[in-house]
Amino acid sequence: MALGRKGARRIVVDGTAYRWRLRRRPTYFQGMAWTPCTFAVEHADGAGPGTTLVVTTDQPHMSNWPGREGKPILPPDVARAIQHALREGWTPTSPGTPFHLDLSTGFVASA
């Protein structure tokens, strides 16, 4: 699973470049605030396909339809998630299935 370059932002963490992307429009479940916001990260300078990191946050998507308040995903949040995933065993340059990092503790779905 490769992350498209369009709309992806570059971030450097501990000297390594990554690309990250957040969906502009929420999925149906994110739009209803039933599931939290997610974003994807991959190694930016890899010659071949690597493992994509998929991060589930504890926030609703900012464009949710019920209007639940959330906070935006900022580069420092992405950097912390990357560092956490690396400690948990994510190897961004090795091919494989997406690595899921669940940081959704505390998320409350809309009724």
C-alpha positions as CSV (number, residue, x, y, z in Angstrom):
1,M,0.0,0.0,0.0
2,A,1.7,3.2,-1.2
3,L,0.8,6.6,0.0
4,G,0.0,9.0,-2.8
5,R,2.3,12.0,-3.2
6,K,-0.5,14.4,-3.9
7,G,-1.5,16.0,-0.6
8,A,1.2,14.3,1.4
9,R,3.4,16.4,3.7
10,R,7.1,15.8,4.4
11,I,8.4,15.5,7.9
12,V,11.9,14.7,9.2
13,V,12.1,12.7,12.4
14,D,15.5,11.9,14.0
15,G,17.2,12.7,10.6
16,T,14.9,10.4,8.5
17,A,12.4,11.9,6.0
18,Y,8.8,10.6,5.9
19,R,5.6,11.5,4.1
20,W,2.3,11.7,5.9
21,R,-1.2,12.3,4.8
22,L,-4.6,12.8,6.4
23,R,-7.8,12.3,4.4
24,R,-9.4,15.7,3.6
25,R,-12.8,14.3,3.6
26,P,-13.8,11.8,6.3
27,T,-15.0,8.3,5.7
28,Y,-18.7,7.8,6.5
29,F,-18.0,6.4,9.9
30,Q,-15.5,9.3,10.7
31,G,-18.0,11.8,9.3
32,M,-20.6,10.4,11.8
33,A,-17.9,10.6,14.5
34,W,-18.4,6.9,15.2
35,T,-14.7,6.2,14.5
36,P,-11.6,8.3,15.2
37,C,-9.5,10.2,12.7
38,T,-6.6,8.3,11.1
39,F,-3.5,9.2,9.1
40,A,-0.9,7.4,7.2
41,V,2.9,7.7,7.1
42,E,5.6,6.1,4.9
43,H,9.4,6.5,4.4
44,A,10.0,9.3,1.9
45,D,13.4,8.4,0.5
46,G,13.0,4.6,0.0
47,A,13.9,3.2,-3.4
48,G,11.3,0.4,-3.1
49,P,8.0,-0.1,-1.4
50,G,8.1,-0.1,2.4
51,T,5.6,-0.7,5.2
52,T,3.0,2.0,5.6
53,L,2.2,3.2,9.2
54,V,-1.5,3.7,9.8
55,V,-2.2,5.8,13.0
56,T,-5.6,5.8,14.7
57,T,-5.9,8.9,16.8
58,D,-8.1,9.7,19.8
59,Q,-9.8,12.6,18.0
60,P,-12.8,12.8,15.7
61,H,-12.1,13.9,12.2
62,M,-12.2,17.7,12.0
63,S,-14.8,17.6,9.2
64,N,-17.3,15.4,11.1
65,W,-20.9,16.1,10.4
66,P,-22.3,16.3,14.0
67,G,-19.9,19.1,14.7
68,R,-17.9,17.3,17.4
69,E,-15.0,19.4,18.5
70,G,-11.6,17.9,17.7
71,K,-8.1,19.2,17.4
72,P,-6.1,19.2,14.2
73,I,-3.3,16.7,13.6
74,L,-0.1,18.8,13.7
75,P,3.5,17.8,12.6
76,P,4.6,17.4,16.3
77,D,1.7,14.8,16.7
78,V,2.9,13.0,13.6
79,A,6.5,13.0,14.9
80,R,5.5,11.5,18.2
81,A,3.4,8.8,16.5
82,I,6.4,7.9,14.2
83,Q,8.7,7.7,17.2
84,H,6.2,5.5,19.1
85,A,5.7,3.2,16.1
86,L,9.5,2.8,15.7
87,R,9.7,1.8,19.3
88,E,6.9,-0.7,18.8
89,G,8.7,-2.4,15.9
90,W,7.6,-0.5,12.7
91,T,10.3,-0.9,10.0
92,P,9.4,1.6,7.4
93,T,11.9,0.5,4.8
94,S,10.9,-3.2,4.8
95,P,8.1,-4.4,2.6
96,G,5.0,-5.8,4.3
97,T,1.5,-5.2,5.4
98,P,0.5,-1.9,7.0
99,F,1.6,-1.4,10.6
100,H,-1.3,-0.2,12.7
101,L,-0.7,2.1,15.7
102,D,-3.8,2.5,17.8
103,L,-3.7,5.6,19.9
104,S,-7.5,5.8,20.2
105,T,-7.7,5.3,24.0
106,G,-10.2,7.8,25.3
107,F,-12.1,8.3,22.0
108,V,-15.9,8.3,22.6
109,A,-18.0,7.6,19.6
110,S,-21.1,9.7,18.9
111,A,-24.4,8.1,19.7
